[in-house]
């Protein structure tokens, strides 16, 4: 077989990543998702999952999925617009619309696919989209696919956004932002963005992947901030706090109808299995009625932040200001992030090292869950302190 320069170049690029501590590897779990998981043959405490409410293996959600498989099968067999839109999915859309305070909603397979559905469908040449520089990669990709004028503003910089809006003569304008930023854990100034959308006749697209289920009594960041407007298009993912898979978009009826007719990643793909919708009905029941889960998660967040404020004032790291389940610990370089993550894993704690290009500055990304016990979080704090002190001395 002849040698391929193409394949050789790929191998070279991977070697370069390895030398810069940027090579990515998958960990294999041998257990259901949860506060404790079997990872590479060992039981560890899991502090890198987005299962914020501990619903991924909740008995009622699992039972609903099993019953859904028995009643509706394991595949949808077609796109939503052909023969793949089932009663559990349709009624779930109605529930999500009502839960979000919007007239209508639509289900999609993932949050990434939802973002790719909305922005390119609503915008094209002659239009403009305005996006935070720290938005999720899926929002960036969606903005690029739209072929609209793509303007990015500094993180949470309301003044710069206003300048960009004032300078734009686009036919249609869309502000696209994360509500809770996945790597920093902070919340966007959505009230100010909505005011600018009103002032400059724009729509506001909000990706609430990390706020839904957790903030605003589970209804998400909009409810937390008391915001509502026909100009808002709301997206929430269903594989994080909801514990299952998928995403939904909630908006005015005309927006949802337009997406059903024009959104390529909705039209041209097989619908998710209806059993997932059955599981999500059960998940939404828990989100609506089990307030104790959110209270327990908030208690963990307060303890973690207080520990760093009192016990690690002089530690060789920086805990970013976040009041959400995402607690980012900034460290000096990629090698340090990888080494600290491995040291914690050796102590039985699974904490992710996040490096460029995902983020500009390397970090440990700690995520807390209602599934954790108080003792779990205390152990995490003690072990982070220990490995940080050991790294500083070594």
Secondary structure, DSSP 8 states (H G I E B T S, - for coil): ----HHHHHHHHHHHHHHHTT-------B-S-SSSEEEETTEEEEE-S---TTS-TT-HHHHHHHHHHHHHH-S---S-TTTT---HHHHHHHHHHHHHHT-SEEEEES-HHHHHHHHHHHH--TT-EEEEETT--HHHHHHHHHTTSEEEEE-TT-HHHHHHHHHH---SSEEEEEESB-TTT--B--HHHHHHHHHHTT-EEEEE-TTTTTTSGGGT-HHHHHT---TTEEEEEESSSTT-S--EEEEE-HHHHHHHHHH-HHHHTS----HHHHHHHHHHHHHHHH-HHHHHHHHHHHHHHHHHHHHH-TTSSSEE----SSEEEEE-S-HHHHHHHHHHHHHTTEE-EEE-TTT-SS-EEEEE--TTS-HHHHHHHHHHHHHHHHHHHH-
